[in-house]
Structure formats: C-alpha cells, structure tokens
Amino acid sequence: MGKTYPKTSQHPTPAQRYRKLFFLLPFSLIFLGCTGDPVREKPVAAVPVAGKATADAQPATVPVTIERPVVPVIWDRLRKNFAFDIPDNTRIAFERNSLLKQKRYLQKIQENAAPWLRLVLDEIEERKLPGELALIPFMESAYRADAQSPYGMAGLWQFTSGTGRLFGLDSNWWYDERRDAVSSTEAALNYFSRLNRNFNNDWELTLAAYNAGDGTVAKAIKTNRSKGKPAGYWSLNLPKTTKGYIPKLYALAQIFSNPEAYGIQLEPIPDQHQIYVADTGGQLDLGLAAKLAGIELGVIKQLNPAYGHWASNPKGPHRLMLPDSKSEVFRKRLSVVPKEKWLQIKQHPVQKGETLANIAGAYHTQIEPIKLANDIKDKGGVKPGQIISVPAPYSNEESYLIALNAIEKSMPPPTAPNTTANPEQKKPPKDPVNTLAKQFQGIFTRKL
C-alpha cells in the first residue's frame, strides 16, 4: 500500500496562487540537456600540465570540460513526488506489457499532457498528495482538457455533470467548467481527498472509488467482510474496468519512473512557466482576445476548451489562458479597449412576426445567448415593440477593425527601419507571432 497523507483543507485556487502556468516549447527548440543532468562536451581547450617538455613534444595537456546550462524537465519533479509502494503481480505486469506495445500512444499522451501536467503537479505538491495522482488524466482523458466521453463525462478528469456540480463545477451554454483545467483539477483533488478520508487513507480503495463510485466499493468491502474474506482492493469483486484501473496506474508509474529500462523516450517537457492566466474581469469575445494577443483564434480555443462558443462566460470565472509570451501585449491592448467593446451587443426592436430564431439568424448568433441576456425562460418568446439585447460575435474583419480602433491610436509609433540591413534581403523575417501560433496549434490539434 502507499503512504498515508494528512487531511487536506481548502486552498486558494491555482489562479489566485499564481498567474503563470506553463506551455510546451516546440521540441525543435529544446537543446541537449533536458534530462536534468549537465551535458558533458568534448574537450575544446587544453591546459598545460606542469613539468619539463622536450623539444620534440608538445606540453602534456588535460581536457577542460564545459558544462552547459540545463533546462529541468517535468518528469524529474514528478518522480520525486511518487509515493506508492507498487506490488509485483500479474495484473500490473499485464497492463505494463499492454502499454509498452503502444509506444506511439505513450508519446501522444505525453504531448497532450504538456500544457497541463505542471498545473496538476503544482496543485498536488501544494496539497502534499501522492504524485501518482498526476497520472490519472493519462487514463481518464489521455490528458486532453477538451475530452468528451460518449457517456457524458468531460475534461481532464472526466467528471459527470452531477459529480461536477457536487464539487462546484458550473455548466451552462457558454461554459463547461469540467473542461477548465484549473477548476477541474482543484475539484478532482478535493474529490480524492474526500474519498481518501472516507476509506481511512487507503489510496487503492480511494482510486477504485474514483473510478467505480464509492458506493460500489463500499458494497464490495461489506460483501467480503460478511464472508470472512480480505477487504483490500486486490481481493474485492469490482467491475472489470476498476480491476484494471489501479494496475494500469501502477504500470504508468513504473514506466515513467524508469523509462530507459522499458525502452521509452520521454518528451522533454520543460518544468517552467509558459502559460499566462489572465483574469479579464468581464465577458470577452474570444476572437477579439485573439486579435489583442496577436495569436490565432485556434490557439485560444485549444487553451480554453471550457468556452464552447465565441465568448467567455458572462458569470465568470473570467479566466483566459494565453501563451506567456503574449501576456504583456494582451494586458496593454485590453486596457485601452472600452469594456463595452469587449462583447458586441446590439439593441434590437422586435418587429411583428419576428421570432427568436429570426433575430438570431439576422445577427449570425444563436437563440440561447439572446435568452440568457434577456432572462427569457425556456418556453418564452418576444413581443412586437420589445427591445432586446442581442449578443453577437464580431463576425468579420471590419467589425474587428472598429473594435480595435482605440488600440491603434494608443500604440507607440513604429521604430525607424534598420538602414544597415542587408539590401539583398527581399523577404521580410518570419512573423514570430504567427510562427508561434502555428507551432502551438500543431501540438494541440494532433489526434490520438
């Protein structure tokens, strides 16, 4: 069994504790040294050794070793937080061998984990919980915050809507908090902590209850005790998926603990902050947010899968995840855009014969945001002469230019061109904003 841990208490949200998270740097930019150990290079200089040299020989030399700075990788810290004592049995061996036959899958789930693994591990460390819990999203969602199961579960931790509400995860037309990496991670660890208290700090029973439900596990324990049988996880009659759940978790821990022994190469995910978490303080058109940050809308969507439509949640949290390199320009530009321009809202006088569907179509929007903005009940409608608010996306470039007019006026004038540049150079240098966006988008849009 694993180690026991003290009861956890309420903690500030990750967004309150820190404003920056992390992001996967393009693998082509990661230099040698991401293993956590200094890189030893071949000698590039020589130092004479004291002593008498002959006329026919050069002075004896010794090599000088240069140590290159290293970038710590997330796997080193993850391993330091592992706490479970893993038994040796055939169920674990079976899961381990199955995983090792799927090396492409193991690589993909690492790539998926790059944006979120540090966030999860930071929260686990803060609560002094076992590091193996950071492996749960590998099994639940392949570490995709946008994951949606055919059974209605969603997000990194695959909460059902009912369990999500129980742990404070909101869901409405605009926003599904189960797909918010920050909120769902906090909720999942609260859930694990509660289950662990209920099962007397037995982490194997805790994990089984997370998968099968605490009632299912409690019933299996009661049945075994009534028959005089052991009541530990390995002896219980549980659903098939739950019987393989902990063996698979242990198998992943073994592989990530000693990848070389299993012929696995881990992706060099840097253990450093690369994502900025902005608190905008109000509802914001996501297309406008992308323009302000200078990135593609696809990047905004990939980093913020909780927003299912074209704007953030009107009720909050008004959280927006961005590449850290874009945080400063985003803050500056957003500060000069009047708040009433953050979202396009039209005032529409209802005409005779008009319906919500007609109005939504005219403004290239949907019925639901109009109903929410005007507090119209499910079966309610509109009446002629009524003036309603119609939230609508900035649907074309002209609309964006109008909204960004204030930005253009507030920006400093461009710097003078470099007159010493090579006159033969005809192509402008690559735009780092677009290049970065494409690299980020490429990482996220790969499918398992």
Secondary structure, DSSP 8 states (H G I E B T S, - for coil): -------------HHHH-SB------GGG--TTTTSS-EE-----EEE-SS---TTS---EEE---EE----BHHHHHHHT--------HHHHHHHHHHHT-HHHHHHHHHHHTTTHHHHHHHHHHHT--GGGGGHHHHHHTT-TT-B-TTS-BTTTTB-HHHHHHTT--B-SSBBGGG-HHHHHHHHHHHHHHHHHHTTT-HHHHHHHHHH-HHHHHHHHHHHHHTT---SGGGS---HHHHHHHHHHHHHHHHHHSGGGGT------BSS--EEEEE-SS--BHHHHHHHHTS-HHHHHHH-TTB-SSB--TTS--EEEEEGGGHHHHHHHHHTS-GGGSSEEEEEE--TT--HHHHHHHTT--HHHHHHHTT--TT----TT-EEEEEE---SHHHHHHHTHHHHHHS-------TTS-TT--S----HHHHHHHHHHHHHS---
